């Protein structure tokens, strides 16, 4: 019997075992789920295979994952209870035994056997709740059975193994467990919407409405009516119509490009956040609302405050939980993973059989600045695969912009104007910090910029 025969039949046998079997390789990538493990974790096996374990289970870390721990220590961990949240926001409790896999005395992976006790734990918690209701007279609210707009993406749709991205997914998952406002900053195309959708889908509000509105898409007078609603007679042509706050009641309202919202409208938004009541345009009555607010901006929030694009008091109210999504040029280690993902995606969509890109193309990808970020990489590959049906994408298949960029790579190492200016700014800040013994306030005064702006640039250039 050859190895492939044994592997195929062993895997089929494992699918009939009533315990979850989960295997990762030495790099922490998932190589196998049996059928029962897929059911326990509520995981799409096809999506999970080949992904790093922390991508699929963002609530875990290198320290808390039993699989990663046994690979590090070389010692098995037996019969340990583990509660985690999967990428859909579902809380799962299992009893795990994790064992390192060794070959010629070297650790090449790890195997985990899981027994699902989620329902047992839920039943015990329910009994406690029922006792509390019996003695304290508390009543449960009835679940709404309305059909609402839903967020599309989950944390599984955020591709990448870059450490900063994994940390952001972990932070976003923790934020999903609260109702605190979230402010997301990132350049266009970095994936802000993916994070926002994922936070909603992993939250307790996931079965309630998810409403998104781009604040730059509408003029101020229309945006006010859309957000807060209108009443008939409130102004010419006005009708009785609920706004997005009422439609999102109980759920999440995502306001993109919040810095584009007029300042007077920002003041009304601030009052809603403080009082949890809205007043339709032209009305005298108020309506109570329960809405979680998530906002996003494609300029640094501190800069938006400094340039009067955002009210300072609103910024502090929205900035309870905040994170910055790095541009693709700062997470280039994810380019091969993203490239592979998009190739597989468009192979299915376009009926192609592309296997990879050439080494020369990958070199260009690593050298390129990606001003359009992940979205630019996605659109580039979609365009190429729409036209060419090849096994390997070569330089000749790239658009003129990228073919010309290859020539510029050889241009004696001359940096672009943007890179030169950034290097100059970085050196000026470093020298000023050194002069002032790294005192932020004194350095900001010397450079004649706000302290917040200096702090942002220190973080931007990693000058901590």
TORGU-914774 format. One line per field, with one value per residue (C-alpha): residue in one letter; z, y, x. Coordinates in steps of 0.02 Angstrom, whole numbers. Example, Ala and Ser with C-alpha at 12.3 -4.5 7.8 and 13.67 -1.06 7.14 Angstrom:
// residues 2
rest <- A/S
Z <- 390/357
Y <- -225/-53
X <- 615/684
//
This chain:
// residues 464
rest <- X/X/X/X/X/X/X/X/X/X/X/X/X/X/X/X/X/X/X/X/X/X/X/X/X/X/X/X/X/X/X/X/X/X/X/X/X/X/X/X/X/X/X/X/X/X/X/X/X/X/X/X/X/X/X/X/X/X/X/X/X/X/X/X/X/X/X/X/X/X/X/X/X/X/X/X/X/X/X/X/X/X/X/X/X/X/X/X/X/X/X/X/X/X/X/X/X/X/X/X/X/X/X/X/X/X/X/X/X/X/X/X/X/X/X/X/X/X/X/X/X/X/X/X/X/X/X/X/X/X/X/X/X/X/X/X/X/X/X/X/X/X/X/X/X/X/X/X/X/X/X/X/X/X/X/X/X/X/X/X/X/X/X/X/X/X/X/X/X/X/X/X/X/X/X/X/X/X/X/X/X/X/X/X/X/X/X/X/X/X/X/X/X/X/X/X/X/X/X/X/X/X/X/X/X/X/X/X/X/X/X/X/X/X/X/X/X/X/X/X/X/X/X/X/X/X/X/X/X/X/X/X/X/X/X/X/X/X/X/X/X/X/X/X/X/X/X/X/X/X/X/X/X/X/X/X/X/X/X/X/X/X/X/X/X/X/X/X/X/X/X/X/X/X/X/X/X/X/X/X/X/X/X/X/X/X/X/X/X/X/X/X/X/X/X/X/X/X/X/X/X/X/X/X/X/X/X/X/X/X/X/X/X/X/X/X/X/X/X/X/X/X/X/X/X/X/X/X/X/X/X/X/X/X/X/X/X/X/X/X/X/X/X/X/X/X/X/X/X/X/X/X/X/X/X/X/X/X/X/X/X/X/X/X/X/X/X/X/X/X/X/X/X/X/X/X/X/X/X/X/X/X/X/X/X/X/X/X/X/X/X/X/X/X/X/X/X/X/X/X/X/X/X/X/X/X/X/X/X/X/X/X/X/X/X/X/X/X/X/X/X/X/X/X/X/X/X/X/X/X/X/X/X/X/X/X/X/X/X/X/X/X/X/X/X/X/X/X/X/X/X/X/X/X/X/X/X/X/X/X/X/X/X/X
Z <- 0/-49/59/-38/-18/171/188/89/187/359/329/277/436/545/472/560/734/853/918/831/752/706/635/603/523/594/531/624/465/469/364/419/501/517/491/677/712/573/657/831/777/646/522/333/304/129/193/342/265/231/344/503/658/732/573/597/787/820/1002/1034/1039/1033/1223/1239/1091/1155/982/967/1147/1125/969/1071/1223/1141/1284/1265/1352/1404/1448/1460/1448/1318/1276/1117/994/811/667/664/844/910/1084/1093/1240/1216/1314/1218/1214/1110/1056/962/801/783/638/663/835/761/790/623/683/814/830/939/992/1048/1137/1125/1292/1231/1257/1430/1482/1406/1499/1665/1632/1584/1747/1842/1741/1774/1959/1955/1868/1992/2144/2076/1958/1805/1635/1474/1326/1178/1027/877/725/596/438/445/339/383/378/241/305/453/522/408/260/324/239/310/435/464/653/657/562/680/829/750/723/904/960/846/914/1092/1037/965/1140/1196/1141/1144/991/873/762/619/520/361/185/45/0/164/216/343/290/320/499/530/461/560/723/699/650/803/922/1021/893/746/723/725/583/509/417/326/260/175/243/90/-30/12/37/215/203/131/252/403/345/303/473/584/478/426/465/344/335/416/255/75/6/171/210/367/350/481/475/483/672/687/556/646/816/917/792/719/617/518/466/340/304/461/434/281/388/409/581/626/590/695/842/822/808/970/1060/998/1063/1233/1256/1148/1076/903/836/657/549/576/726/908/979/1020/992/1100/1002/1048/914/918/816/715/614/490/413/276/351/522/652/740/574/544/713/680/508/577/480/643/805/948/1068/941/910/1096/1103/952/995/1138/1041/892/778/620/477/400/214/106/88/276/273/118/199/163/-25/-72/36/-38/-214/-191/-115/-259/-391/-315/-303/-486/-546/-477/-537/-713/-745/-757/-705/-653/-530/-478/-529/-586/-470/-570/-550/-363/-352/-433/-310/-164/-236/-281/-160/-179/-155/-187/-57/-55/-169/-302/-296/-310/-460/-546/-536/-586/-741/-792/-767/-861/-1015/-1002/-973/-923/-792/-732/-735/-812/-824/-1001/-932/-812/-854/-928/-758/-680/-831/-825/-638/-670/-769/-631/-503/-592/-585/-477/-316/-330/-211/-256/-200/-71/6/9/97/224/261/284/402/500/525/579/710/772/791/880/1000/1038/1070/1192/1280/1198/1285/1172/1228/1206/1039/974/1027/938/778/795/773/889/1015/942/767/833/925/765/663/798/783/592/578/725/821/994
Y <- 0/170/328/412/257/254/443/441/297/355/525/442/335/488/570/437/466/561/671/817/788/943/944/1090/1089/1160/1335/1335/1310/1198/1042/934/939/786/802/808/946/1047/1027/1069/1229/1277/1302/1292/1162/1222/1399/1345/1221/1307/1456/1494/1436/1613/1676/1554/1572/1757/1744/1630/1682/1601/1585/1519/1399/1222/1166/1302/1274/1088/1126/1248/1138/967/904/845/937/819/847/1036/1140/1278/1410/1510/1616/1566/1689/1694/1755/1589/1540/1358/1256/1094/970/956/841/912/809/861/765/714/647/595/679/846/926/940/985/951/853/895/786/886/840/969/1021/1185/1129/1058/1223/1323/1214/1244/1432/1428/1341/1480/1611/1523/1518/1702/1737/1627/1716/1892/1899/1949/1929/1890/2000/1915/1892/1997/1896/2032/2008/2135/2190/2089/2119/2016/1978/1886/1878/1728/1848/1949/1866/1878/1812/1976/1995/2169/2106/1957/2075/2189/2041/1993/2173/2186/2023/2089/2251/2147/2086/2263/2400/2534/2649/2598/2714/2631/2722/2657/2711/2673/2488/2425/2330/2443/2375/2196/2236/2331/2190/2062/2158/2163/1979/1926/2035/2003/2114/2000/1950/2132/2261/2315/2481/2567/2745/2838/3016/3085/3017/3141/3329/3390/3424/3251/3162/3235/3170/3001/2982/3049/3029/3156/3199/3253/3442/3465/3546/3554/3379/3294/3127/3023/2917/2836/2872/2753/2765/2697/2564/2509/2504/2360/2336/2427/2588/2606/2784/2783/2940/3021/3166/3215/3245/3433/3500/3555/3379/3309/3409/3322/3153/3188/3223/3059/2965/3050/3037/2886/2982/3054/3184/3172/3326/3441/3344/3397/3220/3115/2929/2816/2716/2579/2582/2534/2661/2612/2748/2750/2880/2872/3015/3007/3055/3174/3261/3272/3358/3475/3527/3554/3407/3327/3403/3369/3321/3199/3125/3087/3011/2899/2853/2736/2589/2631/2545/2582/2458/2454/2488/2344/2420/2394/2212/2148/1979/1950/1981/1797/1741/1874/1835/1649/1690/1805/1682/1545/1664/1716/1540/1492/1649/1654/1468/1488/1373/1496/1418/1561/1715/1706/1749/1908/1963/1927/2032/2178/2153/2166/2323/2412/2540/2483/2653/2566/2435/2260/2318/2369/2196/2113/2218/2193/2003/2004/2109/1996/1835/1905/1923/1786/1600/1545/1434/1566/1755/1830/2010/2021/1994/2143/2312/2445/2531/2376/2334/2511/2495/2349/2468/2597/2468/2471/2661/2663/2652/2829/2850/2927/3104/3037/2921/3060/3180/3047/3009/3195/3217/3063/3127/3301/3223/3107/3252/3359/3217/3192/3378/3380/3216/3134/3254/3252/3421/3515/3430/3479/3659/3661/3590/3706/3566/3502/3369/3248/3267/3232/3078/3015/3039/2951/2801/2813/2804/2683/2802/2741
X <- 0/70/66/-75/-186/-155/-182/-344/-419/-359/-438/-600/-599/-565/-721/-828/-754/-869/-730/-649/-478/-380/-201/-82/91/253/206/40/-62/-215/-189/-335/-507/-614/-801/-842/-714/-794/-964/-898/-810/-941/-799/-802/-667/-626/-598/-494/-371/-206/-243/-146/-238/-242/-327/-469/-475/-435/-488/-337/-155/17/6/-173/-183/-149/-93/39/92/130/232/335/359/358/249/67/-77/-217/-402/-399/-559/-546/-675/-647/-743/-738/-734/-926/-929/-995/-932/-878/-816/-719/-614/-450/-301/-159/-9/149/184/367/468/650/644/591/420/331/156/24/-138/-287/-433/-586/-746/-885/-961/-1037/-1217/-1177/-1099/-1243/-1370/-1282/-1278/-1463/-1507/-1418/-1514/-1680/-1644/-1603/-1769/-1863/-1795/-1774/-1923/-1820/-1901/-1815/-1845/-1927/-1818/-1860/-1902/-1885/-1786/-1645/-1501/-1348/-1162/-1079/-903/-828/-651/-621/-630/-481/-333/-157/-32/60/81/4/-149/-167/-156/-288/-406/-384/-418/-570/-640/-623/-708/-851/-888/-932/-1052/-918/-902/-762/-660/-564/-430/-350/-306/-428/-423/-347/-504/-591/-761/-704/-660/-823/-931/-832/-853/-1041/-1052/-952/-1055/-1213/-1301/-1262/-1445/-1500/-1486/-1321/-1337/-1193/-1187/-1045/-1052/-961/-1091/-1231/-1249/-1278/-1465/-1502/-1385/-1474/-1644/-1571/-1487/-1625/-1783/-1915/-2097/-2229/-2238/-2069/-2010/-2069/-2097/-2056/-2139/-2152/-1996/-1882/-1697/-1550/-1541/-1718/-1686/-1528/-1612/-1542/-1401/-1252/-1239/-1077/-1035/-893/-788/-858/-737/-842/-996/-1032/-983/-1160/-1222/-1079/-1148/-1318/-1233/-1140/-1304/-1376/-1223/-1239/-1428/-1476/-1625/-1655/-1776/-1836/-1810/-1959/-2025/-2043/-2050/-1898/-1872/-1764/-1635/-1512/-1378/-1195/-1094/-940/-854/-711/-598/-467/-365/-281/-414/-294/-264/-453/-472/-326/-393/-570/-643/-700/-759/-640/-780/-853/-681/-659/-834/-804/-625/-668/-594/-486/-363/-266/-264/-89/-69/-12/162/184/128/216/242/56/74/106/-42/-158/-98/-135/-306/-357/-294/-402/-549/-543/-505/-676/-762/-687/-659/-470/-328/-194/-72/41/139/321/464/496/315/322/480/387/243/365/448/286/210/27/-55/-223/-179/-259/-399/-271/-190/-361/-414/-246/-260/-443/-401/-257/-355/-505/-394/-263/-292/-116/-37/85/64/222/284/215/38/50/-26/91/101/181/289/359/383/501/612/606/666/834/843/1000/901/831/684/517/477/354/485/614/495/447/630/665/516/568/746/686/571/710/833/702/660/844/868/722/768/614/494/340/270/434/468/295/327/496/420/267/142/4/56/-74/0/175/112/29/190/293/175/173/362/379/492/439
//
